């Protein structure tokens, strides 16, 4: 799994005014959970670009004033209008403790239903997975080479490796929709 380094600085004062001042300076107020204590810190907003604005899942090497922690981004809050980052929560990782993460789906193969004129609809772009940090996959591969018109691939059809899939097994990942033009031809052929 890819790693992103974020350099942070401990916060002396907590509160709305201090958080607002940090955001005006181009920083993001953050908290790291999971260890013995919560650590409140801030980091430059520019460092979040490779972590937030990508479809990949990442581990974070969080360097807070010289001490490095292995973490994942647990939650992030954006401003509703300007889309700037308001706050970020990190979860500290430990080798023996399983963690939940949203892992992107990668499709493999060509669907016969698409070749026949159908339209591929992606219903689920990420799948929630629980695993030890060392066993966390970069992405989950889904084979669509058997998808005919009107058929779909469900979460239950994925064979997990050293991880557990937490999504409902009956949830569709991708579907090949029958276009209206083909539905009309099928109806006239039956008559």
N, C-alpha and C positions, 0 to 999 in steps of 0.2 A: 504494500500500500504506500502511496506517495506521502511524503512528509513536507510540511510547511513550517518554517520557523517564524515565530512572532516574538518580538522583543517588547517586554512590558516593564512598567515602573510602578512600584507600590504607591498606593494612595494614602496620604496622611489624613485627609478630611473626607468624610462621606456626607452626602446630602444632595439636594436638588441643585442648589446654587453652584457647588463645586463641579457637579456633573455637567451642568450647562456650560460652565467656563471651559471645561476640558473639550467639549464638543466644538465650541467656537475656535479653539486652538487646533482643531483637526485630529483630535484624539477620541478614542472610544473607551468609555468606562466599562470594565469587565470584572467578572468574579470567577474564581476557580473553586469548584466543589470536589468532593470525593476523598480528599485526604483527611488528616486529623483536624485541620482548621480551614476555614474559608479564607481565601486570599483575594483581597480587593486590589485591583491594579488598573492601569490604563495603558493603551497601546496606540501607536499612530494608525490612523484609519487606512492609509495607503497599504499597510502590510496585510490587510484583510482581502485584498483584491484576488490573490491566487487561491484563497480559501473559500470565499463566498460566491464569487461570480464564475463558477465552473460547475459542470455536471458531475465531476468526479468526487469520490469520497477521499478524505485526507485525514491523516493523523497530524497532530500539531506538536512541534517541539517548542514549548513555551519557556522562554528565557526571561525570568523576572529577576532583574538586578543580579545576574550572574548564576542564579540557581535554575537549572533546567528541569522541566517537568514534561512527562509524556501525557498528552491530553487529546481529547476530541472536542469539537465545537458542539455543544449540547443544544443551545438555543441562541437565536439572534433576533433583535428587534429593529425594525426600520421605521423611519419617519413616514407617515401616511402620504404626504405630498411630495417631499423632496427626495425620498428614498435613501437618505443618508442613514448610516448605522447609528442607532441610539444606544444600544447595549448588547453585550455578548456574554454568554455563560459557557464556561469550559468545564469538562468533567475529567478529573485526573484518572489515568489508567494504571492498573497494576497487573502484573503477569498472570496471577492466579484468579483474577476476578473477571467474570464475563461482563460484557457491555453490549448495549443495544445501539444499532446504527442503521441509517437508511443507506442502502447500497444501490447504485445505479444498475439498470438492466441493459444488457447489450444483446441485440438480436443477431442470430447466425442463420445463414441460408436464405433461400428465396421461396416465398409462399406461392404454391401453384394457383391459389385463388386470386392472387394479384395478377399473375400472368393471364388468367382467364378473364380479367377485366374488373375484378373486385378492388375495393379500397381498403388498405391496411389502416386500422385505427388503433393507436397505442392508448391503452386505458391506465396503465400503471408504469411510471417511469422509474420508481425506486421501490425496493422491497426492504422491509424492516427485518433485520437479522440480529441474532444474539449469539455471541461467540467470545472466546478469549482474544485479547488484542493480537496475538501472534497468528491466530487462525482466521482473522477477518479478511474476506476476499476484497479485491479491488473492484470487481463488478460481478454480476450474475449473468451467465450466458443462457439465453433462451433460444431453442431451436424452433424456427418457424417453417421449416421445409415441408411439413406435412399439413399446413393450413389450407384447407379448401375453402370455397365460397361459403360464407355463413358460419364458419367454424372459428373457435377461439382457443387460445392457450391459457390454462389456469395455473394459479400458484401451486396447487397440489401436484402438478406434473413435473415440477423442478425437483431434481434429486440433490439434496443438500450434502455438502462435504463435511467439514469439521465445524459446522455452524447449524443453528436452528432458525427456521423461518417462522416469523411471528404473524405474518399476514394470514387471513382466512384462506384455506385451501381452495374454496370455490370462487375466489375473486379472479376475474379475467385480467390477463396482462396485455394481450393483443387480440384483436378480432379482425377478420376479413369480412367487410360488409359487402352485401350484394347491391350494386347500384340499381337505381330505378329502371333504367333501360333494360337491364338483364332480367329484372323481375317481370317486366311486361312481356318479354319474349317467352319466359317460362310459362306464363299464364296462357298465352295463345297456343303454345305447343301442346299443353295438356287438354285444351278444348278440342 
